[in-house]
Amino acid sequence: MKFKQVAKTFSQIEDTSSRLEITELLADLLKKVTPQEASIISNLSLGQLNPPYIGTQFNIASKTMIKILAKLLNKDEKEIKTQAQKLGDLGLVAAQGDWQAAEDLTLKQVNDRLHEIEKVSGVGSTEEKINQLENLLSGLTPESAKFVVRIVLGKLRLGFSDMTLVDAFSWMEVGNKSLRAIIEDAYNVCADIGLIAQTIKEEKGINALKKMKVQIGIPIRLAAAERLPTAKDIFDKIGKCVAQQKLDGFRLQIHLDKTGKKPKIKFYSRNLQDMSYMFPDLVKELEKLHVKTLICEGEAIVYDQNAGQFSPFQETVKRKRKHDIEKVAQELPLQLFVFDLLYLNGEQLLDKTHAVRRQTMEQLLKGFKSENIKIVDEEEILSADQLEQYFLDAIDHGLEGLVVKRTQAEYKPGKRNFNWIKLKRSEGGRLEDTLDTVILGYYLGTGKRTAFGIGALLVGVYNKKEDVFQTIAKIGTGLTDQKWKDVKKECDKYKVKEQPKNIICAKELYPDVWLSPELVCQAWADEISLSPRHSAGQTDKVIGFSLRFPRFMKLREDKGPYEATTVTEISRLYEDQFITKNR
C-alpha cells in the first residue's frame, strides 16, 4: 500500500469526532492491507514506530524540524516558526507545502526509513537525521508529510487509543464489535498491538488469537484492584482471603530469560514502558535466580536504612533517570517486593489460583539470599476484625494500606475486578481513596497567580467504553507557588491549539489552554457529587459527576492517561459514599 493512502485515511479520521466512524475508517483501511502492513498501521496510528515496551525515540526537537521545513519549503526559519505558532502545529505547516513528491513511497518504505532515522546515533547524528528526514519528506505528498512530521515529534494525536483499534479489528473481521472480548483478551496477554493486528490478518486469524500465549519480552497488561471503603465491606464481599502490604513505589513487571548466553532482564512500568536502565542493582540480584525463564510482578521502593522505614514515593521517583544511575542507586537503594508470579520456566501461570502462584513463588525464592529482593508479606484473613487490625498495623509502619486478594482467583490481565481490592488510609470526610485524574487544560491565573500564567487545572477521567476523557473537576488548591510554576512547565509540554476531539467538555468549562490528555495527577476530594456541567458519566438520561472540594496532590509520572481513574470507578465510588454515610 502507498503511504499516501494511509495519510488520506488519517486525514479523514482527523475530520471526524464520531468514534464509530473512526472505527469503521480504520477497519476499512486494515481490510485492504497485508498482515505486516496492518502491524505498521496499528503502531503508526497511535503515533509510535514500536509498541511502548520497545519505545520510540527520534530525539528531534521542534527547532530542528523548523530548520528541515524551512529548507523543504524554501522559506526563512522565522517564517516557519511564525506559521507554526499561528497554526499550532508543524505538521500543518508541512501540509501547506506545494512541492511535488519526488517518490511515491509505500507504507513499508516510510516505516523502514523512519526506523533507520531513529537508529542514527553518535557523532554527527543530528545532521545525519536531518538529511535523512529531508529526503524522506521530499519523497512524500504534503498531506503525507504532515503525519510523518507529527510522528517524529511525538505529536500525532489522532484522538483514539489502542481500545479503538481493538474495536476496529473486530469490525474488519465481522462488521461489528462482537469479537472485541476475544481480541482484547489476546492483547491483555500479549501487549503488542501490531502483533495482534498481524496475527488476526494471517491465515488462522481469530483462532490464533484465542490461543495467544504469554511471550517472554512482551509485557502482560497488568491486573488492577477495585476499591471498597472498609475492612468489613471487603470481608463481606469476598470472605476468607489474604492481605498483602501496599507499598507506594514503582510497580514493575519483570521478565527474565536465561536461555541464551547472557541473561536478559527487562523491567516494565505500569504503562508497559521499558524502565530497565533504572535498576542496575536489581539486575545483579535477579541474575542469581536459578530459573530459565520467569515473569513476576513486584513493587520497587526506596528503603531508608537510617530511619528503618520505607521512603515516600517522592524519594523513590528520583531513581527515574538515565544519567549517573549507578551513583543514585547507591544513594537511594531499592528493595523489590515480589507479589505475584505469572510465568516460570516456559509454563504460563495466569490460570492458576493465587494460592498456587504464591506457593510456587515461595518455593522458588526459598533459600534465595538477597538484601534487595523479598516476597511481600501476606496474611491469611479469617474475619473483618482481623483485616482491620492488619490494616492499622500497616498504617503504623508508614505504608499506604493493603491489597486484599481472593485466594482462589486466577490472574486476569488488563482487568479491574474484585479479585483484588485496595484498602487505603483516608482522611476524615473524604473519599475512600485518591483519584488519578488526567489534566485536560488549564486556566490563566488571577491576582498573585497572574505571574504564574496558571491558576487552575481542568481535570477528567477516562471513559473506556467511549475511549474519551470526560471532565470531572477544576482544581485550584493544593499547590504552593513553586508547585504552580513546576506544574505549568510540565503542562506546557502538551499544549495544543484546539480542543482534542477525545475530550468531552461543556463550553462553559473550556480552559484558556487545552492540553493533549497525557499528564496524570493525583487528587483528593471530600466527595463525588452530581453535576449538570461536568461530562464524567454524563448521558442523554443522566447528569455527570464532579468532585467536591478537590485538591491537587502530585503528578503521577508512573501512570499514563489510560491507567487513570475510569468513569466506571467514579460511578461505584459515588454509590459507596451513601453506604458509608448510612453507617
N, C-alpha and C positions, 0 to 999 in steps of 0.2 A: 504493500500500500504506500502511496505517496504521502509525504508528511503534510502537504497542503490539504489533503482530505481530512486528516486528523485535526488540523488547525481550524478548518471550516466547522467541524462539529463542536470544538471547544468554543468557538465564537457564538454558535447557536446556544450553547449551554450558558454562556455569559449573559445572553439576552433574555433568559427566562428565569423566573423565580419559582416556577412550579416544580416541586420535587419529582412528581410523577413524570413530567415532561423530560426532566433531566435524566431520569432513569431510562426512559424509552430511547432518548437520543444516544445514550451510552450503549444500550443493548443493540440498537441498530448498527452502530459503528463496530461493536465487537463481533457481530454476526459475520461481518464481511472479511475478517482478518484471520491469519494463521494463529496457531497456539502461541508461538513466540511473539508475534505482534500483539496479541491480546495481553500478554505479560507486560510488554513495554508500555502499552497504552494505560494499563491499570496503574502503573507506577507514575508515569508522566502526568496523568490526570490529577494526581494528588500532589504534584509539584516536586516529585522526587525521582532520581535515577534508580535508586536502590531502596529496598524496604528499610524502615527505621533501624533495624538491628545491624544493618551494614552502614547506613548513613550516607548522606550526600553532602559534599563539601567542596565547592568550587573555589572559595577564597577570592572571589572577585567582587570588589566593592562598587557601590553606585558611582563613585568618582571615576573608576576605571571604565565602567560601562559608558559613562558620558563621553569619555575620550574615544571609545570604539564607535559610538553612534555618530559623533561629530565627523569622524573620517568617512564613515559609511554614507552619511547624508550630505557630506561636503558643506558642513556648517561649522561655525565657531562653537567652542565648548560652552561659552557663556550663554549662547542662544539655546543650546540643547538643555542646559540647566534651567533656564527660564521657562522653556516649553514644558519640561518635566514638572516644575513647580505648579504651572498652570493646569496641566492635565492630571497631576498627581501620580504619574506612573511612567517610567521609562519605556515600558512595553508599548504604551500608546504612542510615544514619540516615534518608536520604530515603525509602528503600524501606519503612520502618516507619511512614510517614505514613498518615493515613486520610482525606485530603481527596478530594473528588470532582473529577475533571478538568473544567476549565471548557470545554475544547475537545476534539475528537477529532482531533488533528493527524496529518497524513500524514508519511511519511518525508521527502518533499521539503520540506514546510513546516518541519520541525525542522531539516533541513540548511541551508535558506535563512536561518533565524533565527540559527543558530549562526554562519554566515558574517557576518551583519550585526553580531553581538556582537563577533566577532573584529576587525572593521574599525574599531570605535569607537576614536577616539584624540583627543588634545588635552585642553584644559582641561575639567574636569568629566567626563572619560571614565569614571572609576571608578564614579561614581554612575549614569551612563547605562547602563553594563554591568550594574550591579546591578539596575536597574529592568527592563531587557530580559530578564535571566535569570530574575528573579522571575516575570515574565509568562509566559515560556516554560514554566517548571517547573509553574506553576499550571494550565497547559493540558494537562498530561500525567498519566497514572496514576503512583502512587508507584513502581511497578516500572520504568516508562519513565524517570522522573526519576532513578532510581539510575544508569542508564547515562549520561545527559546530564551529571550531576554529575561522574562519573569521567572522561568525555571532556574536559570543561572543565578539570579539574585535572591532566590528563595521566596518569591512573591507571586506565585501563580494564582492561588486562591480562587478556584472556580466555584467555591461555595458549597462543597459537599465533602463527606468523609468516606472512609472505607465501607461504612454500612450502606451507603447508597450504591457503591459498586457491588456489594453482595446482592442487593436487590436487582441490579442490572444484569448480573449473571443469570438470575432466575428468569427474568424477562427475556433474555437472549435465548434461553432453552425452551421455555413453555409459554411465554407471553403473559405471565403473571408472577406474583410473589410466592407461589406455593412451594418452591424449592428453597426458600430462604433459610429455614431451620437447618436443613441438611448442609447447605453451603456454609452457613455461619458456624456450625459445629466443626466442620473441617478446618475453617480459618482459625477457630479458637485453639485447635490442637497444633496447628502449623501456621504461625502468624506471618505469612508471606503472601500478600495479596496477588502479586504477579504469578506466583506458583499456583495459587488456587485458580486464577484465570486460565493459565496454560493447561492445567490438569482437566478442567471442565471442557476445554475445547478439543482435547485429544480424544482418541478413539473410545476409551472406556468412560469418559465423561463423569456423570453423576455417580455411577457405580464406584469409580475410583475414589471420589470424594467421601463416599460412605465408609471406605476402608482406610481413610487417611490416618497415618500413624505419626507419633512423635519422631522428630528427627533431631539428633544432636547438632547444635549450631544454629537451629531455627527456634526462636522462643515460642513457648506456650503462652497464650493470653491468660493473664492472672485471674484467679478466682477472687471474689470480693465478699466482704462481710456486710450483712444487714445491721440495723441498729434497733435496739429496744432500750427503754429508759431505766429499767430497774432489774435487779437480780431476780426478783420474783417473776417479772414478766418473762424473762429468759427461761427460767426453770419451768414455768407454766407452759411455755411454748415447746420446749424440746425435751424436758425431763432429764434423766440421768445423762451426764455429759462430761466433757473435760474442759478445763480452762487453762489458757496459756497467757503469760505476761505479754502485754502490748508495749512494745518498745518504739520510741519516736526517733527512728533513724532512716537509713536507706533500705527500702525493701528491694531485695535482689533475687533474680533467678540465675542460678549458676549452672553452667554447662561444662563438664569435664570429660575430655576424651584422651585416653592414654593408649589408644590402639596404634598410634604412629610412633615414629622415632622420638618425637618430642611431645610432651603433654600440651594439649590445647585447653585453655581455660578462658571462658567468657563470662562476664558479669553483665546482666541486662537489668535495666531500671524498670520502674513501674510502667512507663510508656514504651518499654521494649527497646530502648536505645542501648548501644554498646558502651558501657562505662568501665571497661576492663582496665584502662590506663590509671584509674583511681586507686587500685587495690594491689599494688605490688607485694605488700606484706601478707595479704591473704593468699595470693597465688603460691607463695613459697610453702605455706602450710597445707594448702589443698593438694599440692603435688605429692604429698606424703601418703595420701589416702590409697589403700590397697583396693583399687577398683579399675575396671577397664573403661566404663562409661557411666556417667551419672548426671542427673538433673535434680537439683534441690532448690528449695526456697529458704531464704533467711533474711534477717534484719541486721544490718551492719550499723554499729553505733559507737561513738567515742566514749571510752570509759576513763574517768578521772581517777587515777590511782591515788592521788593525794587526798581527795575528798571521799574516796571509797564509794562513788556512785556514778551513774550514767550522766553524761553531759547533755545539755539541751540540744535540740535539733540545730540551732544556730551555730553551735560548735562543730557538729558533725558535717554540716554542709560546707564547711571550709575545706573539706577534702576534695570538693568538686573543682579541680584544677588540673591543668596538664603540665605545668612547669614546677620544678622543684618538688615533685610529689614524694620522692624518697625522703627529703628533709621534713616535709609536712607529716609524712607517715610516722616519723619518729616523735614529732611534737604532739600529734593527735592520733595515738594508736587506736585502731579499731578492734572491736570484738564482733565476730559474726555468730549470731544465734540462729541455728538452723531450726526451722519449724515444720518443714514438710519435705518428703522425698517423692519425686514424680517419675523417676526413670533410673534403672540400675542394671548395668551390665547387659544392655540390649533388651531388657524387659520393661514394658510400659506399665506404670503402677496407678494410672489415673482411675481405673475401675476398681481398685482395691479400696477397702474401707480405711477410714482414718486410723483406726486401731491397728490394722495390718501395716499401713505405711509407717506409723510411729514405731512399731516393734521392729520392722526392718531397718529403720534408721538407727535405732538404739543398738541393734546388733552390729551394724556397720561401724559405728563410732565407738563401740565398746573397746576400751584399751587404747584408743587413739589419744595420745597425749599432746595437747595443744593449749597454749595460753590464749590464743586468739579465736579458736573455733569451738563452740559448745552447742549442745542441744538446749533449746529454750525450755524452761521449767514448765511442767504440766501437772495439773492436779485433777484427780477424779472428783467429780461433784455429785453428791447424793441428795442435796437439799438446797433450797433458796438461801437459807441462813448461812450455810457453808460457803456458797458462792459470794454472798455479800461480805463475809469476813475475809475471804481470799482477795476480793477486790480492794477492801480497805487496807490490807497488808501491802498490796501492790502500790497503792497511792502513797502509803507511808514511806515506801522506798523510792519515791520520786518518779514512779512510772505513770504512763498515761492511763492505764487501766488493764482490761483483759480482752482477749478474744476467746469466746466460748464456742466449742465445736461439738457437733454430733459425732459420736464415736463410730457409728455405722455408715457414715456418709462417704460417698465417692468424691474425688476431686473434680469439680466442674469448671473447666477452663472458660474464662470470659464471662462467667455468670455471677450475679449477685443474688444470694438467697439465704435462707435461714439455716443452712448447714453451718455457717459461721455467723456469729453475732458479736458485735462490738459492745462493750460496756465501759464507758469512759467517764472520768470525773466531769462534773458540770459545775456551773456557778449558779447560785440561788436565783430562781425565777427565770432562768434562761433555758434554751433548748437543751436537749439531752446530749448534743454533740456540736462541734463546729461544722461549718459548711464550706465546701470547696467551690467557690464561685469563679466565673470567668469574667474578666474585665472587658467590657464591650465598648467603652468610651469614657471620656472624662469631660467635666465642666470647668470652665475657666474660673479662677478664684476671684473672690471679692474681699475687700478690706485688706488685712495683712497678707492673705493668700494671693493677692494680685501679683505680688513679686514672684510667687512660685509658678504662676501660669497654670495652676490646677487647684481646684477647690473641693471637688467631689468626684467619686467614681460611679459609673453606671455598671452594675454587675448583673450577671444572669446565670442560668443553669441550663444543662443540656437536655434536650428532648430527643431521646434516641429514636423513638418511633418516627418522628418527622425529620430527624437529622438536622436540627436547627438549635440555636441558642435563644432563650427567652428571658426577658428582663425580670428581675425579682427585687432589686433594691438600688437606691442611691446611697452611697456610703461617704460620709464626710467627717467621721470621727475615728479615733484610734491611732492617728498618726502624729508624730512630732513634726516640727518644722523641717528638720533634716530628712525625715522619712518621706514627707511630701515631695521633696526635691528628688530623692532617690527613686520613688515610685514613678514620677513623671518621666525621668530619664529612661526607665525600663519601658513605660507605656509608649514613648515616642518611637521606639524601635518597630512598633506595629501600627503606626498611624496610616490611615488610608483616607482617600479623598471623599469617598461616598460611603453610605451605609452598606456594609456587606449584606448580600442577599440571604445569608443564613443566620441573620439576626432579626428577630421579630420584636419590634418596639413601637409603642404608641407615639404619635407625633409630638405630644406634649412632653415626652421624656427624652426627645432627641438630644444627645450630648453636643457640646461645642466641637469636640474632636472624636471621630469614630476610630475604633481600633479593629484590626483583624482579630477574631476571637482565639487568641493563643496563650494569653497570660492568665495564670490561675492565682487567686488569692484566697486565703482562709479568713472566714468571717464568723463572728459571734452575733447572736441576736437574742432579744428577750423571747420572741415567739414568732410563729408564722401566722399571718393574718390574710384574709381575703382582700383582693384589691381590684377595682374596676379598671385601673390604669396599667398595671404590670401584666405582661403576657405569659408568665410562667404557668403552665397548665390551663391556660385560657382556651375555651372552645366557643362555639356558637351558643351553647347552652349554659356554660359555666364561666364565672369570672375567674381571674387569675389569683396567684398567691404573691404575697410580698413579705419582706422581713420587717419586723417592728424593732426599732432602735438597733440597727445593725452597726457593728464596729469592725474595723479593719484589724486583723491580727498579724498576718505576714504574707509575703509572696510564697507560693508553693513551687519552687524551682524543680522539684522532683516529680511534678504531675503535669500532664498535658491536658488540654481542654476537654478531651473526650473521656478523661478519667475523673472529671469534676462531678459534683453532686447532680443527680438527674431529677427531672420533674416527677418521676415515679416516687423517688425517695422523699421529695418535698411533700407530696400528697399524703404519704403514710405518716411522716413526721407531724403534719398538721393534725391528723386524726389522733395520734398518740398524745398530743397535748391535752385533749379532753379526758383521756383515760387517767393521766397523771393528776389533773386538776380535781377530778372526781374523788380520787383517793385522798 
